[in-house]
Each structure stands twice: as C-alpha cells, then as structure tokens.
Amino acid sequence: MTMPKQRVGHLRDADVEWYAKPGDTTRKILVYEPELLMMRNAFTTGLTGPLHNHPHVQASYVVSGRFEITIDGVTKEMGPGDSFLVQSNLMHAARCLEAGEIIEVFTPIREDFVS
C-alpha cells in the first residue's frame, strides 16, 4: 500500500479503503501528518493483539464491541464509550471478546502503518 506523506483536512470515511492482514485487525488509516496518526480498527471476536510495546503514545476509544485491554500488567474489560491511554514503551495487549471497533490515535505518526 502506497500512501501520501500526509493526509490532512477533511476526510470522508467512504473515501478510505479498509486494509486487512491475515490474523490482524482490519483497519482504515484516517488523517495523519508527521506528528499524529488516527486509524479505525475492526476486530472479530477472539482476535488477540499480542503483548507488545512501541515508542508512540497511543490513545484509544472503543466505538463498539467488548475488549479485554492489558496495559502494564493491568487488565480491564472495556466497552462502547470507554477509552484508554498507553504511554510510550509500555507493554500492552488487546483481546476482542465481542466483535467491534476501536479508534486509535498515535503520536508521533506510526510510519510502519503508512509505508
């Protein structure tokens, strides 16, 4: 997938394609610029995002579904309207209990998602 260096201004959801990798979430990369990236993730029931960390700060909002979110060894069940923040380099993971969507914002940009 080749993407422009930045995607700023107004963006309609219908104008962005879903991107899927086997065994991973299906995602839409929404607006981004060098210091920020926002994306929409669709999870299927049972999908697990393995324990990992990254240098980016991650703010997430649960749109729908139910998730078990682990941050720095603490696990909580999260549902629609809930949000969580993962500081830089903290170990974290997600397990989808009921299919749904999460909006995620990263700072700085996740180059690995747009390259």
N, C-alpha and C positions, 0 to 999 in steps of 0.2 A: 504494500500500500504506500503510495507516494502522496505526501500531504504538503500543503504550502507551509512556509516558515511560520506564519501565524494566521489565525482565523479570528478576526475581531469585528465588532459592530453587531448588527442584527443577524440572527440566525434562526431559521425555521427548522423545527425538528424534522419535518418531512423532507428537507433538503439534505439530510445527513444519513448515510447508509450505516446499517449495523455491520459490525466486524466480528467474526467468530473464529476462535481457535478451538480445536477439539479438546475437551476436558477442562475448558476455561469458561469464563463468563462470555456473554455476547455483549459487545459494547459499542457505543457511539461516542466518538470524540467530538465534543461540542466546541465551545470557544477556547482559545488559548493564545498565549503570547509567551515570550521568554521567561517570565516570572510566574506564570499561572496556567493551569490546565483544568478544565471541567469536563467530566465524562459521565455518561449514563450507562449503568451496568444492569443487565438482565440475568438473573440466576435461576437455575432449575433446582427443584427440590433435591437435596442430597449433595449438591455440588459443594466441595470444600476448597477454599483458598488456603494453601498450606502456610504454616508459620514462616514468616519472613520479615525482613526489615528493609528500609531504603532511606536515603538521606533526605527525602522530601517530607514536609509536613502534609498530612492528609486529613481533610475534613469531609465527613460523610453524612448523608441524610437518607434515611430509609423511606422510600416512597410507598412501597407495598411489600407484602410478604413478611416472613419471620426469619430471623437470623440469630445465630449464636456468634457473638463477636468476642474475641480474646485480644486484650491489649496488655502487654507487660505482665502476663500471667494471670490476669483477672478476666473471667468470662461472664458475660451478661447476655440475656436474651433481649433482642431489640425488635421492634415492630414499626408500623407506619407512624411517621411523625417523630420518631426518635433520631438522634444524631450522636456522632462520636468523633473524637479528635485523636489522631495518632501523631505524637511528636516525632521528630527526626530520629531515625535509627532504633525506635522501639520495636520489639518483636510483636507481631500481631497476626491474626488469622480470622477467617470467617467460615461459618458452615451454614448453608441455607436449609432451614427447617421447613419452609413453605415458599414456593416459587414467588419471586418478587423482583423489585428493582431498587437500586441504590444509586444516588447521585454522589459522585466523588469529586473533590477539588484538591489539587496538588500544587504546592509551591516549593521550589521553582517547578517549571514545566517538567513532565516526565518525557524526556527525549526518546526513551525506548518505546513509547506509545505513538509517537508521530513520525518516527523514522522508517 
